Each structure stands twice: as structure tokens, then as C-alpha cells.
């Protein structure tokens, strides 16, 4: 049985009620969750599972499992208690919101960066401390110009939304896919796209803020030449906006 991924439709959800489907040696699988699993370059969520008897299980990471399941990886110091968690047990799942919101801000910022750098992406990493995109190009990139461009797009307060398109629509618009390394999932009949109004539209399964203004001040902290055809751009929050 797959896990209902509530974050796909509402990334602002911080917690939800859920029921245990089963447990593994180091993980809990729920029928529904607000926890985003590692994927598409974005780090998995951390947080807590609050049990009815008052116990709190610390979730250190979240990963995809088999058949659409989402695995909540529990602190190893608490693993012995998982055997006492039977299927059907109700609980409350609560993410570490500060960590998630940083992921959302950075992930949306990478979409703005794609609008500023018109080259394919061949690598991506989004964490709570930084984000990076690797662009497939031999052209040099200007750190100050990109920082200024990001500031302009953030200040313009563009709405950010998602919608679903058919696989046929995606095939008819191959330019929507910017990533060379991560392709949209096939076989579901539809593909989720993120629309930064008037700025960027591309397939993406990650979590994002609702408006570019929510990203806050950003800096391009580094541009590296990783190979003859790869330029890496690293983003960080401005010191006043890191919290």
C-alpha cells in the first residue's frame, strides 16, 4: 500500500494525523504523511512522530520505499521501541518546519536561477544550508549579475503554484524539461509542474514557497568550473535572512 503524499498538494502543511502501515528495523511507514522523501535533488524532511501514549519518535530523514511507500527513518537510539508500534496505530506526524521552509525557499530559488541561466541542468542539490545547480555550458557566469537577477525576481513577488499536465502535453513541450539528470516520472499519466508566474515553468516534484518574496535575500556564494562543460552555481541565504 502506498503512502499518501500530502506535501504534493500543500507544501505549507506542517503536521497531519496518520496511521501506521508497518514498521521496519529503522523506519516507520504511514498511510499518509507531510514528510518529503529525498528526491529530485531535495533533501528529505526530519521531524517527529507523536504517539498516542505520549512517546515521541525522532525522524532523522525520509526516503522513498517500494511501491510508493515513504519511509520515516527513526533515530537509532529509539529503534528498539519500533517493535511495540503495531499496524493500525494512530499518531501525529510533524515536520521540522525551519528545515523544510529552508528547503522550500532554496528550491524555489533554483527555479529562478534556471530562468536567469538559459542552459540545461545536469546536477542539483537542495539542503537547509545551501543549494547548488550544475549547468551544462562552457560559458562563464557572473556571480554579481546572478545575485542581482535573483534579488530582482524575489522582490517582484511572483506567485508560485503547481498544476498537473498530461504526459502527452509534456511530450508536446519538451523544452519544459530543464534537467539532464532527473527526468519526470512516467507511467502515471500526468506530470506535476511548478509555475513561477511569468518566470519559469518546469516539471518538479519538490516543495516550494507560495511567492518568490518568501524566499528572502539570496547570494550566489560561489561559481565553479567543474569541467569543460559544467559550471556550478552555489546559493546561500544572506546573513539577515538565514533564519
C-alpha positions as CSV (number, residue, x, y, z in Angstrom):
1,X,0.0,0.0,0.0
2,X,1.4,3.4,-1.0
3,X,1.7,6.4,1.3
4,X,-0.5,9.4,0.5
5,X,1.9,12.3,0.0
6,X,0.1,15.3,1.3
7,X,3.0,17.7,0.6
8,X,2.4,17.3,-3.2
9,X,-0.8,19.4,-3.0
10,X,0.0,21.6,0.1
11,X,3.7,22.2,1.0
12,X,2.6,24.5,3.8
13,X,1.2,21.6,5.9
14,X,3.4,21.1,9.0
15,X,1.7,18.1,10.5
16,X,-1.0,15.5,10.0
17,X,-2.8,12.6,11.6
18,X,-1.7,9.3,10.2
19,X,-1.9,5.5,10.8
20,X,1.0,3.1,10.9
21,X,1.0,0.7,8.0
22,X,4.1,-1.3,9.2
23,X,7.5,-0.8,10.8
24,X,11.0,-1.9,9.7
25,X,14.1,-2.2,11.7
26,X,14.9,1.5,11.3
27,X,11.8,3.1,9.8
28,X,8.0,3.7,10.1
29,X,5.7,3.6,7.1
30,X,2.5,5.5,7.4
31,X,-0.7,5.6,5.3
32,X,-0.3,9.4,4.8
33,X,2.4,11.9,5.6
34,X,3.6,15.5,5.3
35,X,7.3,14.4,5.2
36,X,9.0,14.9,1.9
37,X,11.4,12.0,1.0
38,X,14.8,12.6,-0.5
39,X,14.4,13.1,-4.3
40,X,14.9,15.4,-7.2
41,X,17.9,16.9,-5.5
42,X,16.0,18.0,-2.4
43,X,16.9,16.6,1.0
44,X,14.4,14.6,2.9
45,X,12.5,16.0,5.9
46,X,13.2,15.5,9.5
47,X,10.8,15.9,12.4
48,X,8.8,13.9,14.9
49,X,6.1,11.2,15.2
50,X,3.9,11.8,18.2
51,X,2.4,8.6,19.6
52,X,-0.9,8.4,21.5
53,X,0.8,7.2,24.7
54,X,3.0,10.4,24.8
55,X,6.1,9.0,23.3
56,X,7.9,11.0,20.6
57,X,9.9,9.3,17.9
58,X,12.6,11.4,16.2
59,X,12.6,11.2,12.4
60,X,16.1,12.0,11.2
61,X,15.5,11.6,7.5
62,X,12.8,10.5,5.0
63,X,13.3,8.2,2.0
64,X,11.2,6.6,-0.7
65,X,10.4,2.9,-0.3
66,X,8.9,0.2,-2.5
67,X,5.5,0.6,-4.2
68,X,5.0,4.3,-3.4
69,X,5.8,3.9,0.3
70,X,7.5,6.7,2.3
71,X,10.0,5.6,5.0
72,X,10.4,7.7,8.1
73,X,13.9,6.9,9.3
74,X,13.9,6.8,13.1
75,X,16.8,7.8,15.4
76,X,18.8,4.6,16.0
77,X,18.7,5.2,19.7
78,X,14.9,4.7,19.6
79,X,14.9,1.8,17.2
80,X,14.3,-0.8,19.9
81,X,10.8,0.7,20.5
82,X,9.6,0.2,17.0
83,X,8.6,-3.4,17.6
84,X,6.0,-2.1,20.0
85,X,4.4,0.0,17.3
86,X,1.6,-2.2,15.7
87,X,0.0,-1.6,12.3
88,X,-3.1,0.5,12.7
89,X,-1.6,2.6,15.5
90,X,-2.7,6.3,15.1
91,X,-0.2,9.1,15.5
92,X,0.6,12.6,14.6
93,X,3.4,13.3,12.1
94,X,5.1,16.7,12.5
95,X,8.0,18.0,10.3
96,X,10.9,20.2,11.4
97,X,9.4,23.3,9.8
98,X,12.5,25.5,9.9
99,X,14.4,22.9,7.9
100,X,11.6,22.3,5.4
101,X,11.0,26.0,4.9
102,X,14.7,26.5,4.1
103,X,14.3,23.7,1.5
104,X,11.3,25.4,0.0
105,X,13.0,28.7,-0.2
106,X,16.1,27.3,-1.8
107,X,14.2,25.0,-4.2
108,X,12.1,27.9,-5.5
109,X,15.3,29.9,-5.8
110,X,16.8,27.3,-8.1
111,X,13.8,27.8,-10.5
112,X,14.6,31.5,-10.6
113,X,18.2,30.6,-11.3
114,X,17.0,28.4,-14.3
115,X,15.3,31.5,-15.6
116,X,18.5,33.5,-15.5
117,X,20.8,30.9,-16.9
118,X,19.4,29.5,-20.2
119,X,21.3,26.2,-20.2
120,X,20.4,22.6,-19.3
121,X,20.9,21.5,-15.7
122,X,23.0,18.4,-15.1
123,X,23.1,18.3,-11.3
124,X,21.2,19.7,-8.3
125,X,21.4,19.6,-4.5
126,X,19.0,21.4,-2.1
127,X,19.7,21.4,1.6
128,X,18.7,23.7,4.5
129,X,22.2,25.3,4.3
130,X,22.7,25.9,0.6
131,X,21.6,24.9,-2.9
132,X,23.5,24.3,-6.0
133,X,22.8,23.8,-9.7
134,X,25.3,22.5,-12.2
135,X,24.7,24.0,-15.7
136,X,25.8,22.3,-18.9
137,X,27.7,25.1,-20.5
138,X,31.2,26.3,-21.3
139,X,30.2,29.9,-20.9
140,X,31.5,31.8,-17.8
141,X,28.8,33.0,-15.4
142,X,28.9,36.3,-13.4
143,X,28.3,35.9,-9.7
144,X,27.3,39.6,-9.1
145,X,25.0,39.6,-12.1
146,X,23.2,36.4,-11.0
147,X,22.8,37.7,-7.4
148,X,21.3,40.9,-8.7
149,X,19.0,39.0,-11.0
150,X,17.8,36.8,-8.2
151,X,17.2,39.8,-6.0
152,X,15.0,41.4,-8.7
153,X,12.9,38.2,-9.1
154,X,12.5,37.8,-5.4
155,X,11.5,41.4,-4.9
156,X,9.0,41.2,-7.8
157,X,6.8,38.9,-5.7
158,X,5.9,36.4,-8.4
159,X,3.2,33.9,-7.3
160,X,4.3,30.3,-7.3
161,X,1.8,27.5,-7.9
162,X,1.7,23.9,-9.2
163,X,-0.6,22.1,-11.6
164,X,-0.7,18.7,-13.4
165,X,-0.3,18.2,-17.1
166,X,-0.7,15.1,-19.1
167,X,2.3,13.2,-20.4
168,X,1.2,14.0,-23.9
169,X,1.3,17.7,-23.1
170,X,4.9,17.3,-21.8
171,X,5.9,15.4,-24.9
172,X,4.5,18.2,-27.0
173,X,6.6,20.7,-25.0
174,X,10.0,19.0,-24.4
175,X,11.6,22.4,-23.6
176,X,9.8,22.3,-20.2
177,X,12.4,19.7,-19.0
178,X,15.5,21.6,-18.0
179,X,17.2,18.8,-16.1
180,X,19.6,16.3,-17.9
181,X,20.0,14.2,-14.7
182,X,16.5,13.9,-13.3
183,X,13.6,13.1,-15.6
184,X,9.9,13.4,-14.7
185,X,8.3,10.1,-13.6
186,X,6.5,8.3,-16.3
187,X,3.6,5.9,-16.2
188,X,1.2,7.8,-14.1
189,X,-0.5,9.6,-17.0
190,X,0.2,13.0,-15.6
191,X,3.2,15.2,-14.6
192,X,3.4,17.8,-11.8
193,X,4.8,21.2,-13.0
194,X,5.8,24.3,-10.9
195,X,4.8,27.6,-12.3
196,X,6.6,30.7,-11.2
197,X,4.3,33.2,-12.8
198,X,5.9,34.9,-15.8
199,X,9.3,33.5,-14.9
200,X,9.7,29.7,-15.1
201,X,7.6,26.6,-15.8
202,X,9.0,23.1,-15.5
203,X,8.3,19.6,-14.1
204,X,9.2,19.3,-10.4
205,X,8.0,17.1,-7.6
206,X,9.6,19.2,-4.8
207,X,8.2,21.7,-2.2
208,X,8.1,25.4,-2.9
209,X,7.1,28.7,-1.3
210,X,3.9,30.3,-2.5
211,X,5.5,33.6,-3.6
212,X,9.1,34.5,-4.6
213,X,9.0,37.2,-1.9
214,X,9.0,34.4,0.6
215,X,12.5,33.3,-0.5
216,X,14.1,36.3,1.1
217,X,17.5,37.8,0.3
218,X,19.9,35.4,-1.5
219,X,23.6,35.4,-2.5
220,X,25.4,33.5,-5.2
221,X,28.2,32.4,-2.9
222,X,30.3,30.6,-5.5
223,X,30.6,29.8,-9.2
224,X,32.9,26.9,-10.0
225,X,34.1,25.4,-13.3
226,X,33.7,21.7,-12.6
227,X,34.6,20.5,-16.1
228,X,34.9,21.9,-19.6
229,X,31.1,21.9,-19.9
230,X,29.9,22.3,-16.3
231,X,29.5,25.5,-14.3
232,X,28.3,25.0,-10.7
233,X,26.4,27.9,-9.1
234,X,26.0,27.7,-5.3
235,X,23.3,29.7,-3.5
236,X,23.2,30.8,0.2
237,X,20.9,33.0,2.2
238,X,22.0,36.5,3.0
239,X,23.0,36.6,6.7
240,X,20.0,38.6,7.7
241,X,17.6,36.0,6.0
242,X,19.2,32.7,7.1
243,X,16.8,32.1,10.0
